[in-house]
């Protein structure tokens, strides 16, 4: 029973970080209707930026987000303006190819600077823990979970409590109608990609605080994040949150109670079973978005 509880608690805390990492990807799909396979590389880049600030400038990883998130926002903004905005035909398929190219460039730069060795964000919280139901929970997991909740709530407030959010949601619903009412759709797209990259910086810091990583970690990350957004429903941020918590709890419970080797495979087994019964995902809509 204690192993089961341990898996559930660990899955919830880790799931919050994955929800943050997935939120940017599902936001980009909802607004731009493209699949950004460079998200994994952006997350790893955010983790390495936090690592560089911590290692060379001794800046706390949470305070470092003040620097890394604006920088990654600019990176995402430029990527959209230079590459993604030029896609006119078959955007979904072409976006996969273009963003994969961007991912390879980012991976190459990170490998050249940091090599392929595993690193970890070392903080004082790594050595701190508190008792809960007969087990000890590392404080760093709690801190990054709370950080993820704060950013997800901020994203919700931005989308549903601001004029900018209304314009963004109008763009996601019908790009042509948004243009007719005076919304700069191209600018909205670039800002959305920038927000995606900024969230990747925060998610990357959280991921690097609880896991070791290296430049090629993006391959594992993007597969997991894509499973989450497909399972939750493409473009549905709330669905991504639920799917993240669900998948990470299942994975951690399987790893703790059964066999660790099955924990990753279970991701794709649950996805296949869900899509066989509900192809649009748990919270996806069957209606196609209008252009």
C-alpha positions as CSV (number, residue, x, y, z in Angstrom):
1,X,0.0,0.0,0.0
2,X,2.8,2.4,0.8
3,X,4.4,1.7,-2.6
4,X,1.1,2.5,-4.3
5,X,0.8,5.8,-2.4
6,X,4.4,6.6,-3.2
7,X,3.7,6.1,-6.9
8,X,0.6,8.3,-6.8
9,X,2.2,11.2,-4.9
10,X,5.3,11.1,-7.1
11,X,3.2,10.9,-10.3
12,X,1.1,13.9,-9.3
13,X,4.1,16.1,-8.4
14,X,6.0,15.1,-11.6
15,X,2.8,15.4,-13.7
16,X,2.5,19.0,-12.8
17,X,5.9,19.7,-14.5
18,X,4.9,17.7,-17.6
19,X,1.6,19.6,-17.8
20,X,3.6,22.8,-17.9
21,X,5.9,21.4,-20.6
22,X,2.9,20.2,-22.6
23,X,0.9,23.5,-22.2
24,X,3.1,25.4,-24.6
25,X,2.9,22.7,-27.3
26,X,-0.9,22.4,-27.1
27,X,-1.3,26.2,-27.1
28,X,0.8,26.4,-30.4
29,X,-1.4,23.7,-32.0
30,X,-4.6,25.4,-30.9
31,X,-3.6,28.8,-32.3
32,X,-1.2,28.0,-35.2
33,X,-2.5,24.5,-36.0
34,X,1.0,23.2,-36.3
35,X,2.9,20.4,-34.5
36,X,6.0,21.9,-32.9
37,X,8.4,18.9,-32.6
38,X,11.1,21.3,-31.5
39,X,9.3,21.6,-28.1
40,X,11.5,18.9,-26.6
41,X,14.7,20.8,-27.7
42,X,13.3,24.1,-26.3
43,X,12.7,22.4,-23.0
44,X,16.2,21.0,-22.8
45,X,17.6,24.4,-23.9
46,X,15.7,26.0,-21.0
47,X,17.2,23.4,-18.6
48,X,20.7,24.1,-19.9
49,X,20.2,27.9,-19.6
50,X,19.2,27.4,-15.9
51,X,22.2,25.1,-15.5
52,X,24.6,27.7,-17.0
53,X,23.2,30.5,-14.8
54,X,23.5,28.3,-11.7
55,X,27.0,26.9,-12.5
56,X,28.7,30.0,-13.8
57,X,26.8,32.9,-12.2
58,X,25.5,31.1,-9.1
59,X,21.9,32.3,-9.8
60,X,19.2,30.4,-8.1
61,X,17.3,28.3,-10.6
62,X,13.9,29.8,-9.7
63,X,15.3,33.4,-9.9
64,X,17.0,32.5,-13.1
65,X,13.6,32.2,-14.8
66,X,13.5,36.0,-14.8
67,X,16.3,35.8,-17.4
68,X,15.7,32.5,-19.2
69,X,11.9,33.0,-19.9
70,X,12.2,36.4,-21.7
71,X,15.2,35.0,-23.7
72,X,13.4,31.9,-24.7
73,X,10.3,34.0,-25.6
74,X,12.5,35.9,-28.1
75,X,13.8,32.6,-29.5
76,X,10.3,31.4,-30.1
77,X,9.2,34.7,-31.6
78,X,12.1,34.6,-34.0
79,X,11.5,31.0,-35.0
80,X,7.9,31.7,-35.9
81,X,8.7,34.8,-37.9
82,X,11.6,33.3,-39.8
83,X,10.4,29.7,-40.3
84,X,6.8,28.9,-39.3
85,X,5.1,32.0,-40.7
86,X,6.3,31.1,-44.2
87,X,4.3,27.9,-44.2
88,X,1.3,28.3,-46.4
89,X,0.4,24.8,-47.8
90,X,0.0,21.6,-45.7
91,X,0.9,23.4,-42.5
92,X,0.7,20.4,-40.2
93,X,3.0,18.2,-42.2
94,X,5.4,21.0,-43.2
95,X,5.6,22.2,-39.6
96,X,6.8,18.8,-38.4
97,X,9.7,19.0,-40.9
98,X,10.6,22.6,-40.2
99,X,10.4,22.4,-36.4
100,X,12.4,19.1,-36.6
101,X,15.1,21.0,-38.4
102,X,15.0,23.7,-35.7
103,X,15.3,20.9,-33.1
104,X,18.4,19.6,-34.8
105,X,20.0,23.0,-34.8
106,X,19.3,23.5,-31.1
107,X,20.6,20.0,-30.3
108,X,23.8,20.7,-32.2
109,X,24.4,24.0,-30.4
110,X,23.8,22.5,-27.0
111,X,26.1,19.5,-27.7
112,X,28.8,21.8,-28.9
113,X,28.6,24.0,-25.8
114,X,27.8,21.4,-23.1
115,X,28.9,18.1,-24.6
116,X,26.8,14.9,-24.2
117,X,27.4,14.4,-20.5
118,X,24.4,14.1,-18.2
119,X,24.0,17.1,-15.8
120,X,21.6,17.9,-13.0
121,X,20.4,21.2,-11.5
122,X,22.0,21.0,-8.0
123,X,20.1,23.0,-5.4
124,X,19.8,23.0,-1.6
125,X,16.2,21.6,-1.9
126,X,17.6,18.4,-3.2
127,X,18.7,17.5,0.3
128,X,15.5,18.6,1.9
129,X,12.4,16.4,2.4
130,X,9.4,16.1,4.7
131,X,7.5,13.1,6.0
132,X,4.1,12.2,4.4
133,X,2.1,9.0,5.0
134,X,5.2,7.1,6.2
135,X,7.5,8.2,3.4
136,X,9.7,11.2,2.7
137,X,8.9,13.6,-0.1
138,X,11.8,15.6,-1.6
139,X,11.1,19.3,-1.3
140,X,12.4,20.0,-4.8
141,X,9.5,18.0,-6.2
142,X,7.0,20.2,-4.2
143,X,8.7,23.4,-5.3
144,X,8.7,22.6,-9.0
145,X,5.1,21.4,-8.8
146,X,4.0,24.6,-7.1
147,X,5.9,26.6,-9.7
148,X,4.1,24.7,-12.5
149,X,0.7,25.4,-10.9
150,X,1.5,29.1,-10.7
151,X,2.5,29.3,-14.4
152,X,-0.5,27.2,-15.5
153,X,-2.8,29.5,-13.5
154,X,-1.1,32.5,-15.0
155,X,-1.6,31.0,-18.5
156,X,-5.3,30.4,-17.7
157,X,-5.7,34.0,-16.5
158,X,-3.9,35.3,-19.7
159,X,-6.2,33.3,-22.0
160,X,-9.5,33.9,-20.2
161,X,-9.2,37.1,-18.2
162,X,-7.5,39.5,-20.6
163,X,-8.3,41.2,-23.9
164,X,-5.2,39.7,-25.4
165,X,-6.5,36.3,-24.4
166,X,-9.8,36.9,-26.1
167,X,-7.9,37.9,-29.3
168,X,-5.8,34.8,-29.0
169,X,-8.8,32.5,-28.6
170,X,-10.5,34.2,-31.5
171,X,-7.5,33.5,-33.7
172,X,-7.5,29.9,-32.6
173,X,-11.2,29.5,-33.4
174,X,-11.3,31.2,-36.8
175,X,-8.3,33.0,-38.3
176,X,-10.2,34.6,-41.2
177,X,-12.9,36.0,-38.9
178,X,-10.2,37.3,-36.5
179,X,-8.6,39.2,-39.4
180,X,-11.9,40.7,-40.3
181,X,-12.3,42.2,-36.8
182,X,-8.9,43.8,-36.9
183,X,-6.7,41.2,-35.1
184,X,-3.2,40.9,-36.3
185,X,-3.2,37.2,-36.8
186,X,0.5,37.0,-37.8
187,X,1.6,38.9,-34.7
188,X,-0.6,36.7,-32.5
189,X,1.0,33.6,-34.0
190,X,4.5,34.9,-33.2
191,X,3.6,35.8,-29.7
192,X,2.0,32.4,-29.2
193,X,5.2,30.7,-30.3
194,X,7.2,33.0,-27.9
195,X,4.9,32.0,-25.0
196,X,5.4,28.4,-25.9
197,X,9.2,28.8,-25.7
198,X,9.0,30.7,-22.5
199,X,6.9,28.0,-20.9
200,X,9.5,25.5,-22.2
201,X,12.1,27.4,-20.3
202,X,10.2,27.1,-17.0
203,X,9.3,23.5,-17.7
204,X,12.9,22.7,-18.6
205,X,14.1,24.2,-15.3
206,X,11.5,22.0,-13.4
207,X,12.5,19.0,-15.4
208,X,16.2,19.5,-14.8
209,X,15.7,20.0,-11.1
210,X,14.1,16.5,-10.7
211,X,15.9,14.6,-13.5
212,X,19.3,14.4,-15.1
213,X,19.4,15.6,-18.7
214,X,21.7,16.0,-21.7
215,X,21.2,17.5,-25.2
216,X,19.6,14.4,-26.6
217,X,17.0,14.2,-23.8
218,X,14.7,16.0,-26.1
219,X,13.8,12.7,-28.0
220,X,12.3,11.2,-24.9
221,X,10.7,14.4,-23.8
222,X,8.9,15.2,-27.1
223,X,7.5,11.7,-27.4
224,X,6.0,11.9,-23.9
225,X,4.7,15.5,-24.4
226,X,3.1,14.5,-27.7
227,X,1.4,11.6,-26.1
228,X,0.0,13.9,-23.4
229,X,-1.4,16.5,-25.8
230,X,-2.9,13.8,-28.1
231,X,-4.4,12.0,-25.1
232,X,-5.8,15.2,-23.6
233,X,-7.1,16.5,-26.9
234,X,-5.1,18.5,-29.4
235,X,-5.2,22.2,-28.5
236,X,-7.0,21.6,-25.2
237,X,-4.8,23.0,-22.3
238,X,-7.1,21.6,-19.6
239,X,-7.0,18.2,-21.3
240,X,-3.2,18.4,-21.3
241,X,-3.2,19.0,-17.6
242,X,-5.5,16.1,-16.8
243,X,-3.6,13.8,-19.2
244,X,-0.2,14.7,-17.7
245,X,-1.4,13.9,-14.2
246,X,-3.1,10.7,-15.3
247,X,-0.1,9.4,-17.4
248,X,2.5,10.2,-14.8
249,X,0.6,8.7,-12.0
250,X,0.1,5.5,-14.0
251,X,3.7,5.5,-15.0
252,X,5.0,6.0,-11.5
253,X,2.6,3.4,-10.0
254,X,3.6,0.8,-12.6
255,X,7.3,1.6,-12.0
256,X,7.0,1.4,-8.2
257,X,4.5,-1.4,-7.7
258,X,5.3,-3.6,-10.8
259,X,8.4,-3.3,-13.1
260,X,10.3,-0.1,-14.0
261,X,10.9,-1.4,-17.5
262,X,7.1,-1.3,-18.2
263,X,6.7,2.3,-17.0
264,X,7.6,4.0,-20.3
265,X,5.7,1.4,-22.5
266,X,2.6,2.0,-20.5
267,X,2.5,5.6,-21.8
268,X,1.8,4.3,-25.3
269,X,-0.4,1.4,-24.3
270,X,-2.8,3.8,-22.5
271,X,-2.7,6.2,-25.6
272,X,-3.5,3.4,-28.0
273,X,-6.4,2.1,-25.8
274,X,-7.8,5.7,-25.4
275,X,-7.6,6.6,-29.1
276,X,-9.2,3.3,-30.1
277,X,-12.3,4.3,-28.1
278,X,-12.1,8.1,-28.5
279,X,-9.9,9.2,-31.4
280,X,-10.1,12.9,-30.6
281,X,-8.6,12.3,-27.1
282,X,-10.2,12.6,-23.7
283,X,-11.3,16.3,-24.1
284,X,-10.9,16.9,-27.8
285,X,-13.6,18.0,-30.1
286,X,-14.7,16.3,-33.3
287,X,-15.4,19.6,-35.0
288,X,-12.6,20.9,-37.2
289,X,-11.4,24.4,-36.7
290,X,-12.3,26.9,-39.4
291,X,-9.7,28.8,-41.2
